[in-house]
Amino acid sequence: MEYSLKVVGYDPKSNILQVKLDETLNVERLNTYYLGDLSNVLGNLTLSDPRAFSHNQRALYRALLNDIYDKFGNESSSTHEYFKETYFLKFGEQISTKNNAETSVEEMNNLIELVIDFMFEWGVPFKKGYELLPRDESYFYYLCLKHRKCCICGKHADVCHVDVVGSGRNRKSIDHGEFRFYAGCRTHHQEEHTIGTENFLNKYKITPIKLNEDDRKKLRIGG
């Protein structure tokens, strides 16, 4: 059962969201589903992004397709169709990058993320597209860590801690969930130590990310 709705209130302390439905709730059907006990009703809430995708997003997408062309020689039009099909298979919706398309910022970001993941997975060098990558997006840093690619230059990288463990602390007992990470090659990691962490992060506009336990296991980051 799907209903269109409008959010009318939210309490962050209790995490309770209030909504107003655009149509009458079919209570009789719900009672049939849940044997008259509506306290067991479960569902998923999908909130739409009203922002139209930007010129910069499309420019980035096209630059990344050109990088893939330089690697494999496939025409950008056929590569574009491949990613549109991949997007449909993953999200169950069609997507368009035309000027008059109703594609949202979030939907375009999802498409770009598919392309970035593909490029990391297949070792496609980032050229012009690398300069346009959204470094303020946590997903970019996650992929750099996943594929051990430097978030600055794209070369092979190690996992770098931004927060120092400190002397006298047991590395096996510390909470790695409190650390921030980025992927850096040896050259740039050494530069961090040379000029200082804050200067380094500001110079390259890096936003290190925290990782939960599941992500650290997936990325083989101890702790």
ABEGO torsion letter per residue (X at the ends): XBBBBBBABBBAAAGBBBBBBABBBBAAAAAAAAGGBAAABBBBBBBBBABBBBAAAAAAAAAAAAAAAAAAGBBAAAAAAAAAAAAAAAAGBBBBABAABABBAAAAAAAAAAAAAAAAAAGBBBBAAAAABBAABAAAAAAAAAAGBBAAAGBBBBBBBABBAEBGBBAAABBAAABBBBBBBAAAAAAAAAAEAAAAAAAAGBBBBBBBAAAAAAAGBBX
